[in-house]
């Protein structure tokens, strides 16, 4: 089984590269024939709660306000932050994918065990990959300011993350200030406790579940999108700010149907695996955390927007748990 480029593009269900001022990406959905785009929209709308980034869930006296996030810089975050800040201040607890304590623990783990990020023993990537794939990877990483000797030592998952960032956006990656970070800052300024929804090392569990062959195949398939990386990032960002993150999931499924060697059945099977790995398992584990916190007072939760939609999305799982869902304006 080969993993599709979707993992890099939608890493952790919503991650993608920010477009900086010197990026010139265009929205690929705008270039699409109307019938094809309508089919993608219809596929997105076929799942529960496909649209909207801002929601309130209530069950008796329990209140959970949820915002789906885009994890990187964008000036379009400003009105969203203005709308949600009063709710953050009124919350008893703010829950995020990774809070300050989780981020600290993650950094400590990487410091203790560099092999989580880089290859410390055995063959490096230039020895593992076919020569033509290494040549393409080397060129792509050098465009991002990463010399070949460093790229060769990166773990395959880390390389894929780097490839999901267009070269033009690398300068803005030192201190990305996405909506998640803004939520944390607003909560801390209001002295509202911030907690993580999941253990700090969850990200490694995702990649540990993949075989080495899958990770190498992911590099290869991601390189196939390299020539339009700015456009894919622009498409994702535009879809998020339109409240249509599920559309981008179905768009990448549609793109993958056209990859060499794939049948629609193969693509659908791999997307089901990706959704289970990246979203469903995590969503299910978050529900008891959300509801336990809501028992102590109003909760504000912020996490990648793709976690909201779907049969096993957070919104549908909360509804199944007896919560009433209400879309809120932004």
C-alpha angles and dihedrals in degrees: 000000000000119000115230128236088260093090093061092041096048099027111177089000103295110019117129137141122283117237111236126204092270094052117099104192121157129210106260092200089064090059094052125104111258095243094052093047091048090054091052091049091049091052090051092048091052092077127070118274097001096163137053135048102217125063144159122215119195133183113172106304093346116105127185119179113197132196122188108219142210106216101218143060120293130148088226089075091075100083091042091054090048091053097047101039096084090051091049090051091051094050125105091210136013116210123197135167091257123007128193093279092050092048090050092050091048092053090048091051093051090048090053095042113028089175088081088072107020137034107256100170136027130017118347124225095269086059096042100048128071109262094249092050092048090050091054092044093048091052092047093050093047088055085059093052094256112128120225095250090058095043090052091060098048120107111251093248091052091050090052091052090052091050090055088064114079113233090243091060100050094093091062096051099083094084108009110192104200126164091271091060091045091053091051092049092049092049094049091047088055093044091242113151115251120207136176122249093216142016116292094244096054091111091061091050089058093055094039087061090063126081122237089248090056092050093050090047088051090058091051095049092045091053087057088068095046096105092061101032093126090053094050090051092049090049092052094048094047091049091050095051089047088057091246106113091140088063091064090054090054091042091057089048088054091049090050092054086069097052115115115263097019131116121198088251091055092048093049092049092051093047090053089053092048093049091050093047100041102033122003099058092046094045091053091051091050097057097075090045091052096045094045090053092046090057087068097048143299114335130206114202128188125185141137111310095235089067090069101066136060140053089292094033119128093251095052092044090052091049090052088052090059102267122138113228125215126182112227126208123246 
